[in-house]
Amino acid sequence: MTRLAWTVVAGLAASTLASFPPALAGEEKEAVTYLPSSASPLVALRFVLRVGSQDDPKGKEGLAALTSAMVAEGGTKEFAYDEILKKLYPMAASLDGACHKEVTVFGGVVHRDNLAAYEKLVTAMIATPRFAPEDFERLRSEAVDYVSKTLRGGNDEELGKWTLQVELYKDHPYGHVDRGTVAGLKSITLDDVKAFHKTHYAKPALRLGVAGGAEKGFLTRVETDLASLSGKAVAPPEVPRPGRPKGLEVTIVEKPCESTAISLGFPLDITRHDDDFYALAVADSYLGEHRTFNGKLMQDLRGKRGLNYGDYSYVEDFIQDGQSTFPVPNNPRRQQAFSIWIRPVPHDKAVFALRGALWELNRLIEGGIPEAEFEATRSFLLNYSKLWVQTLSRRLGYAMDGAFYGRKDLVTELADRLPKLTAKQVNEAVRRHLKVSGMKVAIVTRDAQALKATLEGNKPTPITYDTQGTPEDVLVEDKQIAVYPLKDVTVKIVPVEAMFEK
């Protein structure tokens, strides 16, 4: 298995303060990513720990995320959480926490005039959490509610996407919702959280990121204030290669809902560490750049046919950053997946939409990207990607991700590589790594039995429009999509109340 190194970034005007050898080799040293900007009145801090939901013990799924919540929303030994909030309020600052598959991230932005006081608070929150029983009960209850109520009942799109994740990574450290399972969360005790923090929140596992108007001497202060962290890190678990079905393996989550949400995909054998990733990034932008009309999925399924709000594709795990359209930084993985997200469509058009997505992917694989459209997509991605690092904190996050993959930050890598890429190289990479067969499909809908019969019977699913005037070329394509073959389909139906239970 390829072992990726955490190395300190030298790009984006970063100053290298320490080198960091392969993180999984047991020779870990402290590393810092420092992006100074003397003109900036702000300072962005990121504390990235090499611990995530992959480290959850079996039967206690959600322990890593609950521990991170106790750190970010639980106070310190000296101050209760409400006292922390009162101290942060006049600084116009906060400490945000997130637990992903491979890492846990804490970060915030503060005016440099408040940096000393802010740093004292947040390092105490990370190194010496309060672990109050009332905070534990509150945060565990919130996590259970998120998994059992919000995911199951309030957000069909997220329900479908997490169903796909779980199916892609069965019997795998990635194979559960990051926040946990209902049974796993209910089994966790406060002592479990304390023990997990003690063993996994270790100094060798911590990567510090500092950007903006902070002097270099500030880094020594942070190191001193984190001195109580353990000196021995726990190695990340092995991640076996996920299996793939022969055809389409469909999981239907049945629940009362107004429309049908669909997610589909398969594991990829490359990450940003590999050269082919950057060719696939161009192909992905052509097929389905998130929340833009640059992608063929968006143009054809929404633009021409009005099926839904949006249709997108991804060549790595995508978590949207709040209200922006961009992915959160600091969500690195040793294994990635290709996926397509079909936002909810009317029930009677669900199979047509699924077929349409597979048809578009097949056209990309078989026909490739035409030269003119390749040039347009490459130009778009070169310019659009610069928006991903438009804030100090995002720039810092991308620099730290580059260290995880042993590369420059993603935006710099794209700027370096894309001008040299050719359409031929991109199309060859597509044929090497993307397939229409061997897919997992997650569908959230009502009347699951009828949908199961349609899928397994490979029945034609013609589309009808509520208005007149659909262009003739679209109608011609519709006839092809309606009978696009769904081969080797297997379907299982899961009631929504059973999802993420254990």
Buried (B, 14 or more C-beta within 10 A) or exposed (E): EEEBBBBBBBBBEBBBBBEBBBBBEEEBEBBBBBBBBEEBEBBBBBBBBBBBBBBBEEEBBBBBBBBBBBBBBBBBEEBBBEBBEEBBEEBEBBBBBBBBBBBBBBBBBBBBEBBEBBBBBBBBBBBBBBBBEEBBEBBBEBBBBBBBEBBBBEBBBBBBBBBBBBBBBEEBBBBBBBBBBBBBBBBBEBEBBBEBBEBBBBBBBBBBBBBBBBEEEBBEBBBEBBEEBBEEBBEBEEBEEBBBBEBBBBBBBBBEBEBBBBBBBBBBEBBBBBEBBBBBBBBBBBBBBBBBEBBBBBBBBBBBBBBBEBBBBBBBBBEEBEEBEBBBBBBBBBBBBBBBBBBBBBBEBBBBBBBBBBBBBBBBBEEBBEEEEBEBBBEBBBEBBEEBBEBBBBBBBBBBBBBBBBBBBBBBBBBEBBEEBEBEBBBBBBEEBBBBBBBBBBBBBBEBEEBBEBBBEBEBBEBEEEEEEBEEEBEEBBEEBBEBEBEEBBBEBBEBEEBBEE
